[in-house]
Amino acid sequence: MRITVFGTGYVGLVQGAVLAEVGHDVLCVDVDAAKIEGLKAGRIPIYEPGLEDLVRKNHAEGRLGFTTEAAEGVAHGRILFIAVGTPPDEDGSADLSYVLGVAGTVAEAMEEPKVVVTKSTVPVGTADRVAAKITEVLGRRQRSDLGFEVVSNPEFLKEGAAVADCMRPDRIVIGTASPEAEELLREVYAPFSRNHDKIIVMDLRSAELTKYAANCMLATKISFMNEIAGLAERLGADVEMVRQGIGSDPRIGWHFIYPGAGYGGSCFPKDVKALIATARGTGFEPAVLAAVEDRNEAQKRVLFDKIAAHYRGDLAGRVFALWGLAFKPNTDDMREAASRVLMEALWDAGAKVQAYDPEAMEEAQRLYGDREGLTLCGTKEAALKGADALVTLTEWQAFRAPDFEAIGEKLSERVIFDGRNLYDPVRMARKGFAYYAIGRGLAAPQAAAPTRAATPVA
């Protein structure tokens, strides 16, 4: 089937490449000419495991094309996916200007009936606004005879596993009241629904709310576990033991109950804020969602508070090795990352940061440039040299089993602040480290703050 995807971000590019992989004829449209030329040359603008090979292969074999010409995209596809960004507005609501802009562009170029699919994460009622926009423009063109359908088809991709999620989806939600549109979408997704029927058809508004409800439920689990971690520290309990105790209950499960330094990325923070704004717009106060957001904002300060307490507020001139800049592993995305909150708090306190991340170094350079107090290091070992302490903030595999003796030798003090609970507190104490984690207390060879030592910056 001939399909057009508007937008080549995480959702659009992954969706387009995967649809091409199963045999569809896909054309991706983006207004960024440099990005389109890069994609034609095989340069992928984001890091996502497996995506580069998929894009290059399907482009070379002629099933995946790229263009900046919107009219070409509209003419190409029987089905038009809208997968552009919906950034938060000042009040936290989703900015639909890009989505509605594409809808208007589609209507300007339509010469035959189309099925327009909102793939972007959009508030409830967006499909109605898209339909109204297309109707308005077609009326202005005096082409109201052109039929169209608007379908909601939210994505459920995890950054770092987006290709796998797209190839093997848990469910495929289709919001439509049109049997014809439903049949077309079933044909599109047939290759992904062979073992058992993964397609769930519902009304438009329920489909739109399903996406927000899913992300907000996961964010709630994370914030709940972070709250339990704070309580565990004060009660002398170990949140990792608590996690095992509750995760074994199948009603709760193991997913998204890992305490840490707060969630980030392009989805959870934005979607929680957007659903809060939607709820308040109806006159309904979303108390649980508001608490989830508040807990997460506070959680991003927890690690800094531990650092400040350990050094009794004496942070000026200290140097911290930071392992992990991306908000999660297997991505270079630093949007809403806990690393940014921590680094900026350390800089405000007069401290310096030597940072390393396997994939997010270019993104950090783009965000902070040559900012005073930040040194971007080529290896995790280089980040340790001369630092007062190590801070871990992203659970990359390369950080899970390091050489602790080498760490101790490179640091001026044997101190680790672990924002992802990667290590065992008892083992850290045996190795002579003052070790601070999330909800696990302190396993330290000494209780007092160490003597201040002057150390060079690597």
VENJOGI-V738409 format. One record per pair of residues at least 4 apart in sequence whose ideal C-beta (glycine too) atoms are under 7 Angstrom apart, sorted by sequence separation. I is the first residue (numbers start at 1). J is the second residue. D is the distance in whole Angstrom. If there is no record, write none. Layout:
# VENJOGI-V738409
i	j	d
I	J	D
I	J	D
This chain:
# VENJOGI-V738409
i	j	d
7	11	7
8	12	5
9	13	7
10	14	6
11	15	6
12	16	6
13	17	6
14	18	6
15	19	6
16	20	6
17	21	6
20	24	6
32	36	7
33	37	6
34	38	6
35	39	6
36	40	7
37	41	6
39	43	7
50	54	6
51	55	6
52	56	6
53	57	6
54	58	6
55	59	6
56	60	6
57	61	6
69	73	7
70	74	6
71	75	6
72	76	6
73	77	7
88	92	6
89	93	5
96	100	5
97	101	6
98	102	7
99	103	7
100	104	6
101	105	6
102	106	6
103	107	7
104	108	6
105	109	7
106	110	6
110	114	6
118	122	6
122	126	4
125	129	6
126	130	6
127	131	6
128	132	6
129	133	6
130	134	7
131	135	6
132	136	6
133	137	7
134	138	6
135	139	6
136	140	7
137	141	6
158	162	6
161	165	5
162	166	6
163	167	6
164	168	6
165	169	6
178	182	6
179	183	6
180	184	7
181	185	6
182	186	6
183	187	7
184	188	7
185	189	6
186	190	6
189	193	6
193	197	6
202	206	4
204	208	6
205	209	6
206	210	6
209	213	6
210	214	6
211	215	7
212	216	6
213	217	6
214	218	7
215	219	6
216	220	6
217	221	7
218	222	7
219	223	6
220	224	6
221	225	6
222	226	6
223	227	6
224	228	7
225	229	6
226	230	7
227	231	7
228	232	6
229	233	7
230	234	7
231	235	6
238	242	7
239	243	6
240	244	7
241	245	6
242	246	6
243	247	6
244	248	7
266	270	6
267	271	6
268	272	6
269	273	6
270	274	6
271	275	6
272	276	6
273	277	6
274	278	6
275	279	6
276	280	6
277	281	6
286	290	6
287	291	6
288	292	6
289	293	7
290	294	6
291	295	6
292	296	6
293	297	6
294	298	6
295	299	6
296	300	7
301	305	6
302	306	7
303	307	6
304	308	6
305	309	6
306	310	6
307	311	7
311	315	6
338	342	6
339	343	6
340	344	6
341	345	6
342	346	6
343	347	6
344	348	6
345	349	7
347	351	7
357	361	6
360	364	6
361	365	6
362	366	6
363	367	6
364	368	6
365	369	7
378	382	6
395	399	7
403	407	7
404	408	6
405	409	6
406	410	6
407	411	6
418	422	6
423	427	7
424	428	7
425	429	6
426	430	7
427	431	6
429	433	7
7	12	4
8	13	5
19	24	4
30	35	6
38	43	4
58	63	5
59	64	5
67	72	5
138	143	5
139	144	5
157	162	4
176	181	5
193	198	5
202	207	5
232	237	4
237	242	6
247	252	6
252	257	7
263	268	5
264	269	6
279	284	5
280	285	7
308	313	6
326	331	5
334	339	7
346	351	4
377	382	4
402	407	6
418	423	6
423	428	6
428	433	4
6	12	7
20	26	4
30	36	5
58	64	4
67	73	6
74	80	7
88	94	7
89	95	5
138	144	5
176	182	5
192	198	7
193	199	6
232	238	7
246	252	5
247	253	7
326	332	6
327	333	6
334	340	6
368	374	6
377	383	4
384	390	6
408	414	5
429	435	7
436	442	6
5	12	5
19	26	5
38	45	6
44	51	6
88	95	7
158	165	6
232	239	4
247	254	4
279	286	4
308	315	6
311	318	7
326	333	6
327	334	6
346	353	6
392	399	6
428	435	4
435	442	7
44	52	5
86	94	4
87	95	5
106	114	7
118	126	6
138	146	6
157	165	5
174	182	6
326	334	6
327	335	7
434	442	7
435	443	5
55	64	7
86	95	6
118	127	6
156	165	7
157	166	6
325	334	6
327	336	6
355	364	7
435	444	7
5	15	6
16	26	5
35	45	5
86	96	6
106	116	6
189	199	6
229	239	4
232	242	6
247	257	6
276	286	5
327	337	4
343	353	5
425	435	5
434	444	4
5	16	4
44	55	6
174	185	5
228	239	6
246	257	7
275	286	7
326	337	6
327	338	7
365	376	6
434	445	7
16	28	5
118	130	6
325	337	7
364	376	6
416	428	7
423	435	7
425	437	6
85	98	6
86	99	6
103	116	7
156	169	7
186	199	6
276	289	5
432	445	5
42	56	5
84	98	4
116	130	6
134	148	6
156	170	7
228	242	6
243	257	6
275	289	6
276	290	6
325	339	5
429	443	4
13	28	7
84	99	6
243	258	7
324	339	6
361	376	6
425	440	5
428	443	5
429	444	7
3	19	6
12	28	6
39	55	7
421	437	5
425	441	7
429	445	6
82	99	6
172	189	5
272	289	6
276	293	7
322	339	7
390	407	6
416	433	5
418	435	7
421	438	6
426	443	6
84	102	6
116	134	7
225	243	7
380	398	7
414	432	5
415	433	7
418	436	7
425	443	4
99	118	7
131	150	5
154	173	6
182	201	6
355	374	7
380	399	7
414	433	5
415	434	5
416	435	5
417	436	5
418	437	4
419	438	7
421	440	6
8	28	5
82	102	5
130	150	5
153	173	7
172	192	7
239	259	5
272	292	6
273	293	7
353	373	6
414	434	7
3	24	5
5	26	6
99	120	6
153	174	6
172	193	6
272	293	5
322	343	7
352	373	5
353	374	5
354	375	5
355	376	6
356	377	5
390	411	6
3	25	7
8	30	4
355	377	7
389	411	6
400	422	6
1	24	5
2	25	5
3	26	5
4	27	5
5	28	5
6	29	5
7	30	6
99	122	6
127	150	5
151	174	6
152	175	3
169	192	6
354	377	5
356	379	6
384	407	6
388	411	7
399	422	6
5	29	7
151	175	6
356	380	5
387	411	6
388	412	5
389	413	6
408	432	7
4	29	6
127	152	5
151	176	5
174	199	6
176	201	7
385	410	5
387	412	7
388	413	5
395	420	4
40	66	5
80	106	6
96	122	7
107	133	7
172	198	5
177	203	6
320	346	6
334	360	6
347	373	5
356	382	7
384	410	4
386	412	6
389	415	4
390	416	5
391	417	5
392	418	5
393	419	5
394	420	7
8	35	6
39	66	5
99	126	7
103	130	5
107	134	4
149	176	7
171	198	5
172	199	5
173	200	5
174	201	5
175	202	6
332	359	4
356	383	4
384	411	6
388	415	7
389	416	7
392	419	6
393	420	7
395	422	6
404	431	5
94	122	6
106	134	6
172	200	7
175	203	6
176	204	7
331	359	7
332	360	4
355	383	6
389	417	6
391	419	7
392	420	6
94	123	5
100	129	6
104	133	5
108	137	6
149	178	5
169	198	6
171	200	6
173	202	7
175	204	4
334	363	5
354	383	4
381	410	7
36	66	5
93	123	7
96	126	6
100	130	7
103	133	4
107	137	3
151	181	5
229	259	4
325	355	6
334	364	7
392	422	6
8	39	7
36	67	7
99	130	7
103	134	5
107	138	5
175	206	6
315	346	7
320	351	6
322	353	5
326	357	6
332	363	5
343	374	7
36	68	5
74	106	5
116	148	6
118	150	7
149	181	4
153	185	7
175	207	3
225	257	5
322	354	7
325	357	4
21	54	6
96	129	7
100	133	5
104	137	5
113	146	6
121	154	7
174	207	7
175	208	7
225	258	7
226	259	5
263	296	6
316	349	7
317	350	6
318	351	5
319	352	5
320	353	5
321	354	5
322	355	4
323	356	6
324	357	6
326	359	6
334	367	6
354	387	6
14	48	7
17	51	6
75	109	7
80	114	6
82	116	7
86	120	5
112	146	7
113	147	4
114	148	5
115	149	5
116	150	5
117	151	5
118	152	5
119	153	6
151	185	6
173	207	5
222	256	6
225	259	5
262	296	5
315	349	4
316	350	3
326	360	4
33	68	5
70	105	5
74	109	4
82	117	7
86	121	6
113	148	6
118	153	7
221	256	4
315	350	6
316	351	7
319	354	6
325	360	4
10	46	6
74	110	6
78	114	7
79	115	5
80	116	5
81	117	5
82	118	5
83	119	4
84	120	6
86	122	6
110	146	5
115	151	6
117	153	5
119	155	6
221	257	6
226	262	7
315	351	5
14	51	6
17	54	4
21	58	6
26	63	6
28	65	7
31	68	6
78	115	7
80	117	7
82	119	6
83	120	6
173	210	6
262	299	4
357	394	6
413	450	5
10	48	7
13	51	7
17	55	5
20	58	4
25	63	6
26	64	5
27	65	5
28	66	5
29	67	6
30	68	7
71	109	4
79	117	6
81	119	5
82	120	6
218	256	5
261	299	6
262	300	4
300	338	5
304	342	6
358	396	6
70	109	6
261	300	6
303	342	6
325	364	5
27	67	6
301	341	7
358	398	6
17	58	6
29	70	6
222	263	5
261	302	7
300	341	4
304	345	4
412	453	5
261	303	5
304	346	7
20	63	4
412	455	4
20	64	4
29	73	4
219	263	6
301	345	7
27	73	6
17	64	6
16	64	6
127	175	7
27	76	4
219	268	4
342	391	7
27	77	7
218	268	7
342	393	7
152	204	5
215	267	6
154	207	6
215	268	6
219	272	5
339	393	5
152	207	4
216	271	6
338	393	6
152	208	5
154	210	6
215	271	4
216	272	6
154	211	3
323	380	6
156	214	6
212	271	6
216	275	5
323	383	7
322	383	7
212	274	7
265	327	5
321	383	4
212	275	5
264	327	3
265	328	6
321	384	5
329	394	6
15	81	7
115	181	5
321	387	4
328	394	7
329	395	6
6	73	7
266	333	6
269	336	4
319	386	6
320	387	6
323	390	7
329	396	5
388	455	7
15	83	6
220	288	7
227	295	6
265	333	6
319	387	5
320	388	6
324	392	6
326	394	5
4	73	4
115	184	6
223	292	4
226	295	6
266	335	5
319	388	6
320	389	6
321	390	5
322	391	5
323	392	5
324	393	4
325	394	7
386	455	5
4	74	7
265	335	6
318	388	5
321	391	7
323	393	7
324	394	3
386	456	5
12	83	3
264	335	7
265	336	6
320	391	5
322	393	6
386	457	6
4	76	5
11	83	5
220	292	5
223	295	4
264	336	4
324	396	6
386	458	5
4	77	3
216	289	6
219	292	5
223	296	5
226	299	5
264	337	4
385	458	4
2	76	6
3	77	5
6	80	7
9	83	7
264	338	6
2	77	5
6	81	7
324	399	7
2	78	5
3	79	5
4	80	5
5	81	5
6	82	5
7	83	4
9	85	6
262	338	5
323	399	5
382	458	6
1	78	6
4	81	7
6	83	6
7	84	4
127	204	4
261	338	4
1	79	7
3	81	7
5	83	6
6	84	6
125	205	7
124	205	5
127	208	7
338	419	6
377	458	7
126	208	6
375	457	7
375	458	6
124	208	5
123	208	7
124	209	5
122	208	6
303	391	7
121	211	5
6	102	5
15	119	6
354	458	6
79	184	6
310	415	7
352	457	6
159	265	6
11	119	6
11	120	7
54	163	6
79	188	6
307	417	6
49	160	7
306	417	6
51	163	6
50	163	4
48	162	5
49	163	7
303	417	6
48	163	6
303	419	5
310	434	7
310	436	7
306	436	5
261	393	6
302	438	7
319	455	6
312	449	5
311	449	6
314	452	7
319	457	6
310	449	6
15	155	7
14	157	6
11	155	5
18	163	7
11	157	7
14	162	5
18	166	4
10	159	6
14	163	6
18	167	6
121	271	6
15	166	6
123	274	6
10	162	6
14	166	5
124	278	6
123	278	5
261	419	4
260	419	6
260	420	5
260	421	7
259	421	6
24	188	7
160	328	6
22	191	4
159	328	7
160	329	6
161	330	7
160	330	3
160	331	5
159	331	4
159	333	6
261	438	7
260	438	6
259	438	5
94	274	4
259	439	5
92	273	4
93	274	6
240	421	6
88	270	5
92	274	6
92	276	6
93	277	4
3	188	7
88	273	6
92	277	4
1	187	6
88	274	7
91	277	6
1	188	6
239	438	7
239	439	3
240	440	6
239	440	6
238	440	5
236	441	7
233	439	6
232	439	4
233	441	6
229	438	5
230	439	7
229	439	3
228	439	7
49	330	6
48	331	7
47	331	6
47	332	4
46	332	7
47	359	5
